[in-house]
């Protein structure tokens, strides 16, 4: 009988600890699918990413890996598990020859590895301009921050290697 009460007491403590971490009763999906969407606030590479000109960058946002308009992309994760991207304040110039999103565009689908307490987010990274779904480890997911670590295996001859990109997003304004 003591064993049953001990198990019940432990289960109750676990339940209380989970509910105390999230007093508003929001789920991780609620945080991710907020209507405003998310904007990149920090992006780093480890090891430093090798650019086509032979230089190396650690801060992807300020050292020449991302264009200003890519830093402004707004990503939305919808309740139906679709993922969209749209330009922010800075839009790619019409004469820009590379890939760019100038209008809201469907990226694909997103999902968690576990809906209750996810550790992985399967998503498409907008500035990769491909249809690959990245497996990203969730480092933080709250109403104020989405921080993930995505391991990238780049087979481009100039940047060949494995890189860990830490991407931090904040709610769009």
N, C-alpha and C positions, 0 to 999 in steps of 0.2 A: 504494500500500500504506500509506503514511504517513497518507493521508486516511482510510482505513478504520480504522486504529488510533486516530486522533484522534477520529473519530465514536464508536467504541466506548468510548474513555476518557471522553468527555463524557457518554455515556449511563450509564456506570457511576457517575460522580460524581453525576449527577442522582438515580439510584436510591438511592445511599448517603445523599444529603441528605434524601430523602423518608423513608427508613426511620429515620434518626437523629432526625427530628422526632417520630416516633411509635414510641418504643422498645417499647411493649407490643404493637405490631402491631394496635392497634385502628383501625377505620375511623371516618369521621365519622358514619356511621349507628349504629355501636356507641355513640358518645358521646351522640348524640341520643336513642337508645332506651333509655337506662338505666332500670332498673326503678323507681327512686324517683320519677321525674318531675322537673318543673322548677317553681320558684316565682319570681315576679317580684321582683327586688330593686331595680330602678331603671327609671324610665320618664320620658322627657323628650320635649318637643315643640319643634321649631324650624321656623318661628317659633312664638312663644307661641300656644297654642290659645285661640280665643275661645269663652268659655262663653255659655250662653243668657242669663245676667244681665248680659252686657257685660264681665265681667272676663276677664282673660287668665291662663293658667297655662302654666308651663314644666315644672315637676315634676308630672307627672300623678298620682303616688302621694300627695303631701302637700298639694297645693294645691286639692283639691276635684274633680278630674276623676274619680278612682276612689274607690269606697267601700272601706272596710276589708276587707270580704269579697272584693272583686275582687282586692285586693292579695295575698290568701292562696290564690287559685285554684292548684291543682296541675294542670299540663298534662303529659300523657304522650303520647309519640310511640312507637307500637308498630312492631315489625318488619314487620308486615303493612301498614304505611303508613297505619294509622288513627290518628286524633288524638282524645284524650279530655280532658275537663276535669272536675274534681271540687272540691268545697269543701275548704278547708283548715281551720285552727283556728277561724276566724271564718266563720260561716255567715249568709247573708242571713236577716233576720227573716221569719217567715211572713207578716206584714202588709205586707212591702215590695211596692210596686206596680210597680216596674220589672222589667226582665229580671234574672234571677239563676239561678245553678246551685246547687241544693240537694242534688243527687245526681250521681253520675258520669254524664256525658252524652257521647255521641259528637258530636264537632265536625265530623268529616269526614275527609279524607285529607290527608296531607302528602307532599312529594316534594322532591328536590334537582334542580338543573339538571344536575348531573354527580355521579355517585356517588363517583368517585375523589377529586376535589378540588372540592367544591361551592363556588360563590360565591353562589348563591341558594337560599333555602328558601321553598317555597310552603306556607303554613300559614294556619290561621284563628286570628285573635286573639280570645281568649275574651270580652274586655270590649267587643267590637263588637256582639255578639249578632246576627250575621247569618250567612249562608251563603257570603259572599264569601271566596275564597281570596286572601290577600295575597301579593304578591311581595316578599320581604324579603331584603335583602342581608346575608349573613353577615359580621359583623365579628369574631366569635370563636366557636369551637366546640371546647371541651375537656371533660374530665370534670368540671370545676369551674365552667364558665361557658358560657352560650349568649347571645350578644349579637347582635341584629339591628337593622337599620334598615329600617323600612317606610314608604313614601311613601303618604300618605293623601290622597285627593281628596275632601274633604267638600263635599257640595252642600246641606247644611243652611243655610237662609238666614242664621242667626245666626253660623255658623262657616265660611261659605263660603270655600274656599281649599285650598291644597295644603300639607300639613304633613309633616314628617319626624319620625316617632316612633322614638326609640332605646329598645329594650326589652332589658333585661339580666335574665337568669334564672340562678338558682343551683339546685343539686340540692335537692329537697325533703328534709326530715328525717324 
